[in-house]
Amino acid sequence: MPTKSLDEIQALVGETRTTVEDFEIERGKVAEFARAIRDPADIYLDEDAAREAGYDGIPAPPTFERTTEFPRYRPEGVDDHTGFDLGFDPRRIIHGEQAFEFERPLYVGDVLTGRTTLENAYEREGQRGGTITFAEFRTDYETQDGEHVLTARATSLETGRAIADDGGDGDE
């Protein structure tokens, strides 16, 4: 169970925090990311190929947004990529759902700011992990010009207890 009560967590629903600052979409990082995910598309490497494919410049792969979780992009004083201290035990956090809604592709040269809102928090009884606490987040990204380009949604879960590999209850 989180160190904060569900009521304390739910009191934060609707709050928004700046969680990403100065996230520059860099040409070399886009190429590196495309290689890492084994996407051989020339659009991530060559501006002419990207324009021929109908892009305004070199786009970043759709999941490139996940690199915003690196600490170097967090504002000072933000310890967690969500911007919220919900009292979750890091050893019991499970990454749940993830979705992206693009207004347009992210392009090399964009510099993004992300603001994260806690949209919902609730509990459910799990079959083997005890009470599970859910936290649903929405992060809206804007460019340096104030253009909204992406909404990312994510759900984090904290299990009430560890789940053993052998199917046992996992109590420590």
N, C-alpha and C positions, 0 to 999 in steps of 0.2 A: 504494500500500500504506500502511496506517496506520503511524504511527511506533512503535506498540506491536506486539509479535509476537502471533500468534494465541494462543499459550500464555498471555501476559500478560493478554489480553482474556478468555480463558476462565477464568482464575483469579478474575475478578470475577463470574462467573455465580453467581447466588443472592444476591448482595448487594442491599440495598435502601437507597435514599436518599430523604429528604424533598425533593421537587422543587416542590411548590406549597404556599404558605401564605396564609391569609387571602383566599382567592378567593371574594369575595362575589358572589352572583348578584343583580345590581342590576336593578331594573325598567327603568330607562332604557337600560341596556346590552342587555337582552333585546330591547326594542323596536327599538333601533338594529340589532342583529344580524339580527332578522327582516326588517327593511327591506333590509339589505345582501344577504341571500340571496333576496330577493324572495318571501318567504312572507307572503301577505296575511292569514293566519289571525288572527282576533280573539283567540284564546286567549293570544297573546303580548303583548297590549295591555290586555285588559280582564279583571278578576278575575271578573266575573259570567259572561262568555262562557266563561272557563276552567272555572268550576264547573259550568255547564250542560253542558259537554263531558265532565264526569266527573273533572276534575282537582281536587286539594286546594288549588290556588292557581295563580298564573300560572307555567306551565312555561317552561323555556328550550328553544330548538330543540335537537334531538339532537346536532348538531355544535358547539354552543356551547362544549363542553369544549376545543376547539382553542385558544380564546383564553387558556387557562392557560399557553400557551407565551410569553406576553408577559413580558418581564423583570420587570415590577413585581410579579409573583406568586411569583417565585423567592426562596427563603431566601437570606440573606446568604452569600456565598461560593460559590453555585451559579451557574456561568457558562453552563451548557448546560441546555436543558429536560429532558434525560434524567438529569442529575445525574452522569453518568459521563464521564470523559476517556478515550476509547478510542484516542486518537491519530488519529482520522479527519481527513482534509484537507477542510475545509468546501467547497472547490471541487469535490470529487468525491463528495459525499454525495447520495444519491438517497433520497427518501421512498418506502418500499415499502408494504407492507400496513398498513391501519388498520382496527380493529374496536372496537365499543363494546358492552358488556354492561351494561344498566341494571337495577338492582334496583327502581328507581322513577324517575320523571322528576326532573330538577333543578328546584327551585322558587325563585322570587324570595324572597330572605331566607336561603337556604342559604349557609353559609360553609364552604368546602371546604378540606381538606388532602389533598394527593396524595403518595403514596409510590411510587416507581418501583423495580422490580426488573429487573435484567438477567437474562433467562430463558435465553438461548441465544446462542452466537456460533460462527460457522463460516465456511468459505471454499468458493467454487466457482469454477471457471474459466469466464469469460465468453467470448462469441464475439468481441466487438470491444473490450471494456473491460478485458481482462486479468483478473487474479484479483480476484474480488469478495468483500469481507468483509461478512458479514451480522451484525446485532445485533438481537435480538428483546427488546422491553421490555414490561412490564406495569405499568400505573399504577393503583393502587387509591385511590379517593376516598372520604373520610368527611366527614360533616357535623360541625358544631360540637358535636353531641350524640353523636358517635362512631358514627353509623349509616353502614354501608357502602352507598353509592348507585350506584357506577359502577366498572366495570373497563374501562380503555382499553388496547388492545394496539396496538403499532406496531413496524414493522421499518424499520431504517435500513440502507442499503447504502453501501459506499464502493467505487467502481470503482478498479481498479489503475492505470488511465491514462484520460486524456480520450478521448472518442469524438468524432471530427471530424464536422461536419455533412455533409461530402461522402462519408461512408462509409469514409474512410481510417482509419488507426490512431490519429490524434489525438495522436501523441507531440508534446510541446512542444519 
